[in-house]
Amino acid sequence: MDISFSRDGNTLVVSIKGEIDHHTAAMVRERIDARFLMEPVKNMVIDMSGVNFMDSAGIGLIMGRMNRVSSVGGKLSIKSPKPQIKKLLKLSKIESIVEM
């Protein structure tokens, strides 16, 4: 699991590589939340181009980050999910509430 961060104006860009499952979701959540608190930003983009597997723990991770960003008046976006991840996001209806 590899997580990297960059900033684009008022947006924190989170790039995730690896698998998001019940074994890794808590660590990913903690790292993203800690960085979001450190950066004076409102919005977040999660670049999922490097995610090759995600289960329901990943759905929870996304929903929690959406709530955190919304609490400060910001928006969450998902960038470049692979086809199998995009299918899961569509099935879970996240695609309808998070910008893709």
C-alpha positions, 0 to 999 in steps of 0.5 A: 500500500502506497499513499502520496499527497500533493496539493492543487490550490484548495484541493488535497490530491491523494494518490493510492496504490495497492489494495483497499480492503479491511486490512488496509482501510484503517491505515489509509483513513488515518493517513488521509485524515491526518494530512487533511487536518494539516493542509488548509484545504476544503476539497479532496481528490482521490486518485484511484488509478493505482488501486487494483482491488477494493471491497466494502471497506473502500466504500466506507473509506470513501464515504467517510472522507466525503463526510469529512470534506463536506463538513468544511463545505468542500467536495470530494472527487474520485479520479481515474478508477480502473473499470472493476473499481468503477463498477463497484462505485456504480453498484454502491451508488457512490458514483451518483453522489461523488464527482467522478 
